[in-house]
């Protein structure tokens, strides 16, 4: 069963993440369909997984075995989010989608029931039970029939549905009037702005054992090099910082300089997806 991705590591709450949370809350509250689109690597998946508490819940949902007391934090997290996160396989057929979602819905609902203060209350009668929001990542992978199935389930359940994809997904959905007419929100997820990049770099500098001071020439040059190399791409920034940490440790350095950034970039394959 394909239910998501491996853990994405430490999370930094940016302004764009907060905007995604507001978007997801609105979709969930109004029981509508939302489209989230943006270039690869800007943070769409990270925000969605964070909203659904998926890094915490995914290991338990994947290995569905005997329960332990430590699982209670998963129950509580899913009871709060009432969300399901799913990444379909490439060219996912209707059969594959249904085979994946059926046990996943059942497991998430079982966790939600365990996490409720009054688990004995009557369960919801919709196809998704107590789940209030379904998030489909990389929605371009879905076939037309699979999309129609999701639209039908949306109509029957009264849940919110978010489809996440690359720029242009909103145009593709426009070719399906029955689905597109139900879209209540469209959210563009852009790369990090200069202000957000400074905020994120400040956090990364601390993790590398330094304090970012943009009034310092060395720090300013290093930050400018990172901005130029990443273009505000969140995923690429994480990869670059990981390599910077490696360069610092190997060379027993304590100062982050433009040379350190360039050396780290040399170990990466850097491209700018659109």
Secondary structure by P-SEA (a helix, b strand, c coil): ccccccccccccccaaaaaaaaaaaaaaaacbbbbbbbcccccaaaaaaaaacccccaaaaaacccccccaaaaaaaaaaacbbbbbbcccccaaaaaaaaaaaaaaaaaaaaaacccccccccccccccccbbbbcccccccaaaaaaaaaaaaaccbbbbbbbcccccccccccaaaaaaccbbbbbbcccaaaaaaaaaaaaaaacbbbbcccaaaaaaaaaaaaaccccaaaaaaaaaaaaaaaaaaccccccaaaaaaaaaaccccccc
